[in-house]
Amino acid sequence: MGSGAAIPQWTSEPCIMGIDEAGRGPVLGPMVYGCLYCARSYEKTLSSLNFADSKTLKEEKREELFENLKADESIGWAVDIIDPRELSAKMLKKNKINLNEISHDSAIGLITKVLNMGVLLTEVTRDRALRDWVLEETAEDLHKDFGSGYPGDPNTKAWLQHHKHLVFGFPTLVRFSWGTCTPYFKDIVEVS
């Protein structure tokens, strides 16, 4: 599924991409990852098209926006539909693959698919936000070589290890409530 097979001329210009998911929490049905990409020069127009978090839109509005998206030749898109049987099989096998890894693989798969089509992706929106993140902490050895931010990324793991503080925990960039961070807390000082 996705936008048509013919590659539009604008894909040779610097392009941006955004990725989102639906169905990560429900017990029924597939989990779907989708991406939308366009020329960087189309970004302002894109932001005026009234797309929003699907949870805030009625089904009729979502369908209308989807039809508009399919008709807009300045936008490309692709989806990855992960069958519930695949999700269960991966999460229950002997060497379990957790939902974060499945999500990461889906997102990377979409990026790879679009790059292999010949689209000149110069950034993914989340990557730009992460790259431009202003760290509130001011420690001298604080650096931003944190990789993709995904749990399986060796650069992310190294960054977490280097930036944990035995009293204060992690910089505010870190989702410290995630299970990924638990192993880093084994040496932390208990504060009462």
C-alpha positions in Angstrom: 0.0 0.0 0.0 1.1 3.5 -0.5 1.3 6.3 -3.0 1.6 5.4 -6.7 4.4 3.6 -8.3 5.6 6.5 -10.5 8.2 8.6 -8.7 7.3 12.3 -8.9 9.9 14.8 -9.9 9.8 16.5 -6.5 11.3 13.4 -4.8 14.7 14.5 -6.2 14.5 17.7 -4.0 15.4 17.5 -0.3 12.4 15.7 1.4 11.1 15.4 4.9 9.3 12.4 6.4 7.1 11.9 9.4 6.1 8.5 10.9 3.2 7.6 13.2 1.5 4.5 14.5 -2.0 3.3 15.3 -3.1 0.3 17.2 -0.2 -0.1 19.6 -2.4 -0.4 22.7 -5.5 -2.4 21.7 -5.8 -6.1 22.3 -7.6 -6.6 19.0 -6.4 -6.0 15.4 -3.2 -5.0 13.7 -0.6 -2.4 14.6 -0.1 0.0 11.7 2.9 2.3 11.1 2.6 4.9 8.4 4.8 7.5 6.9 4.2 10.6 4.9 6.9 12.4 3.0 7.1 15.5 0.8 9.5 18.0 -0.5 10.9 20.3 2.2 9.5 23.2 0.1 6.0 21.8 0.6 6.2 21.7 4.5 4.3 24.9 5.1 1.5 23.9 2.7 1.3 20.5 4.4 0.9 22.1 7.8 -2.2 24.0 6.5 -4.0 20.8 5.4 -5.7 20.2 8.8 -4.2 16.9 9.6 -4.3 16.1 13.3 -4.0 13.1 15.7 -6.5 10.6 14.4 -7.8 10.1 17.9 -9.1 13.7 17.9 -11.0 13.3 14.5 -14.3 11.6 13.7 -14.1 8.7 11.3 -15.8 10.7 8.5 -13.1 13.4 8.8 -10.3 10.8 8.9 -11.7 9.3 5.7 -12.0 12.7 4.0 -8.4 13.6 4.9 -7.2 10.2 3.6 -8.9 10.8 0.3 -7.3 14.2 0.1 -3.9 12.7 0.9 -4.3 10.1 -1.8 -5.2 12.8 -4.3 -2.4 15.2 -3.4 0.5 14.6 -5.9 2.9 16.6 -3.7 2.7 14.0 -0.9 4.0 10.4 -0.8 3.1 7.8 1.8 3.5 4.2 2.8 2.2 1.9 5.5 3.3 -1.2 7.3 0.4 -3.3 8.7 1.6 -5.7 11.3 -0.8 -8.6 11.7 -1.9 -9.5 15.3 -0.6 -13.1 14.7 2.9 -11.7 13.8 2.8 -9.5 16.9 1.9 -12.4 19.2 4.4 -14.8 17.6 7.3 -12.3 18.0 6.4 -11.4 21.6 5.8 -15.0 22.8 8.7 -16.8 21.1 11.7 -18.1 23.1 13.9 -15.1 22.2 11.1 -12.5 22.6 11.0 -9.4 20.4 9.3 -6.7 22.4 6.9 -4.1 21.1 9.5 -1.4 21.0 11.8 -3.5 18.8 8.8 -4.4 16.5 8.0 -0.7 16.3 11.6 0.3 15.6 11.9 -2.3 12.8 8.6 -1.1 11.2 9.7 2.5 11.2 13.2 1.6 9.8 11.5 -0.5 7.2 9.4 2.4 6.0 12.4 4.7 5.9 14.4 2.1 3.9 11.5 1.5 1.5 11.2 5.2 0.7 15.0 5.6 0.4 15.1 2.6 -1.9 12.4 4.2 -4.1 14.9 7.0 -4.8 13.3 9.7 -2.5 15.9 12.2 -1.3 15.1 12.0 2.4 17.2 14.6 4.2 15.4 14.2 7.6 12.6 12.6 9.6 10.6 15.1 11.7 11.3 13.3 15.0 15.0 13.2 14.2 15.0 17.0 13.6 13.3 17.5 17.0 15.7 15.2 18.7 18.7 16.8 17.0 17.5 20.3 17.9 16.6 19.4 21.5 17.9 21.9 24.0 19.1 20.0 27.0 18.2 21.7 30.2 21.1 20.2 32.1 24.5 22.0 32.0 27.0 19.3 33.0 30.4 19.8 31.3 30.5 16.3 29.7 26.9 16.4 28.5 26.9 15.6 24.7 24.2 15.0 22.1 25.7 11.9 20.4 22.7 9.8 21.5 21.9 8.0 18.2 18.3 7.4 17.3 17.0 7.2 20.8 15.7 3.6 20.3 16.5 1.0 23.0 18.5 -1.2 20.6 20.7 1.5 19.2 24.3 1.1 20.6 24.9 4.8 20.6 21.7 5.3 22.6 22.7 2.7 25.1 26.2 4.2 25.5 24.7 7.7 25.9 22.3 6.4 28.7 25.2 4.7 30.5 27.4 7.9 30.2 24.7 10.3 31.3 23.1 8.5 34.3 23.6 10.3 37.6 23.6 8.2 40.7 21.5 10.8 42.6 19.6 12.7 39.9 19.0 10.0 37.4 18.9 11.0 33.7 18.7 14.3 31.8 15.1 15.5 31.1 15.4 14.2 27.5 15.1 10.6 28.8 11.8 8.7 29.3 13.1 7.3 32.6 9.9 5.5 33.4 10.5 3.1 30.5 11.7 -0.4 31.2 14.8 0.3 29.1 16.1 2.5 31.8 15.6 0.0 34.7 19.0 -1.7 34.4 20.8 1.7 34.7 19.2 2.2 38.1 20.8 -0.7 39.8 23.6 1.5 41.2 21.5 4.5 41.9 21.5 6.1 45.4 18.3 5.6 47.3 16.9 8.9 48.5 14.4 8.9 51.4 
